[in-house]
Amino acid sequence: MGLNERDYSRSERTPWDRIENPLSMIKVLIGINVAVFLVDIVLGDQLIQWFGVSGQSLLRPWLWFQTLTYGFLHNTEDILHILFNMFLLFVFGRPVEQRLGGQEFLRFYLIAVIAGGIVGMLYPCAISLFHTGQLSPEIIGVPTIGASGAVIAVMVLFACYFPHQEVLFMFVFPVKAWVLATVLVLFDLISAFGLFGSASSTAFEVHLAGALFGFLYHRLQWSFHWLDFRRFGDFKDEMRLKSRRAKLKLHDPDKKIRAEAEDADRILAKIHESGESSLTSSERKTLERYSRRQRQKRELD
């Protein structure tokens, strides 16, 4: 049975329904990844050196932004790296985005990238300390790149929302989503401990971080609605409006007169209660100024 042939009851939303929003976050994310990939080809992998995350990033707080940017970089020497990630993001991300909504899906995806990036930053340092007793540049200096951690998070969340949805494993074998997710996590777990006995450049620990994040997001019913990207636009508009208001200084001659009158009334009330000797020098000057202004006004009248 193929992906589009699964029957659902009327009370359960079919995950393969078409998303009506033309500005799908899936399309935006894929577009950004592809654009960055092409730019990196032109620059000769220079972006990886600037924006890939590594153990050295941990020692340089000004580089912590790399825990996000690494997730939009891919190996330019292996086009399957980006093709496979983007294909999985498209297939499993669409129903998850439909379930969460575009904004929440974007928040989930970006935080999943950061979660994987933090692990990608900490793990090399831990391995280096364990094996050499120090932070070896040869170990902590290797950059980690790729959207795989976030994509695994999306796949696990898909399996949590639609556990009995059948998908084609290796494009051939139909398996339920929860089975596929379990197999992938076990594979990453075994590979992370090197139990297969062969060295690999794949950051399995980042995959596991993404899988754990996706599972906890569903299990603990997390929501990141407080991180509303649209508020940044509103904040910008509000600051621009305040700036314009600050530049418009309206001349109001009566405002100063009203303020003086209020001060004079307060001073006169103080004289009535405590006597003229209770006035401060500033209050005396204010009263004299107000009296002089009133005399000038009567003369003009």
Long-range contacts (C-beta under 8 A, 24 or more apart in sequence): 1-166, 1-174, 2-168, 2-174, 3-91, 3-165, 3-166, 3-167, 3-168, 6-165, 6-166, 13-98, 13-99, 15-94, 15-95, 15-96, 15-98, 15-99, 15-158, 15-161, 15-162, 15-165, 16-94, 16-95, 17-95, 17-98, 19-94, 19-97, 19-98, 21-102, 23-102, 24-94, 24-97, 24-102, 25-97, 25-102, 25-103, 25-105, 25-106, 25-109, 26-89, 26-90, 26-93, 26-94, 26-97, 26-105, 28-106, 29-89, 29-93, 29-106, 29-109, 30-86, 30-89, 30-90, 32-72, 33-72, 33-74, 33-82, 33-85, 33-86, 33-147, 34-82, 34-86, 36-72, 36-73, 36-74, 37-73, 37-74, 37-76, 37-82, 40-73, 40-74, 40-76, 41-76, 45-76, 47-73, 48-73, 48-143, 48-145, 49-143, 52-143, 52-144, 52-145, 53-117, 53-120, 53-121, 53-143, 53-144, 53-145, 54-120, 54-121, 54-124, 54-140, 54-141, 54-142, 54-143, 54-144, 55-121, 55-122, 55-123, 55-124, 55-125, 55-128, 55-135, 55-139, 55-140, 55-141, 55-142, 56-137, 56-140, 56-141, 57-121, 58-121, 58-122, 58-125, 58-140, 59-135, 59-140, 64-121, 66-117, 66-121, 67-113, 67-114, 67-117, 67-118, 67-120, 67-121, 68-110, 68-113, 68-114, 68-117, 70-113, 70-117, 70-120, 70-143, 70-144, 70-145, 70-146, 71-113, 71-116, 71-117, 71-146, 71-147, 71-149, 71-150, 72-147, 73-145, 73-146, 74-145, 74-146, 74-147, 75-145, 75-146, 81-146, 85-146, 85-147, 85-148, 85-151, 86-147, 88-151, 88-154, 88-155, 89-147, 89-150, 89-151, 89-154, 91-167, 92-151, 92-154, 92-155, 92-158, 93-151, 93-154, 93-158, 95-158, 95-161, 95-162, 96-154, 96-157, 96-158, 96-161, 99-161, 103-228, 103-229, 103-230, 104-223, 104-224, 104-225, 106-229, 107-224, 107-225, 107-227, 107-229, 108-153, 108-154, 108-157, 108-217, 108-224, 109-150, 109-153, 109-154, 110-150, 111-213, 111-224, 112-149, 112-150, 112-153, 112-154, 112-210, 112-213, 112-214, 113-147, 113-149, 113-150, 115-149, 115-153, 115-209, 115-210, 115-212, 115-213, 116-148, 116-149, 116-150, 116-153, 116-206, 116-207, 116-209, 116-210, 116-213, 117-144, 117-149, 117-206, 118-209, 119-149, 119-205, 119-206, 119-208, 119-209, 120-144, 120-149, 120-203, 120-205, 120-206, 120-209, 123-203, 123-205, 123-206, 144-203, 144-206, 146-203, 146-206, 148-202, 148-203, 148-206, 148-207, 148-210, 149-203, 149-206, 149-207, 149-209, 149-210, 150-210, 151-210, 152-184, 152-185, 152-188, 152-207, 152-210, 152-211, 152-214, 153-210, 153-211, 153-213, 153-214, 153-217, 154-214, 155-180, 155-181, 155-184, 155-214, 156-181, 156-185, 156-210, 156-211, 156-214, 156-215, 156-218, 157-214, 157-215, 157-217, 157-218, 160-214, 160-215, 160-218, 160-219, 161-218, 181-211, 184-211, 185-211, 257-293, 260-286, 260-289, 260-290, 260-293, 261-290, 263-290, 264-290
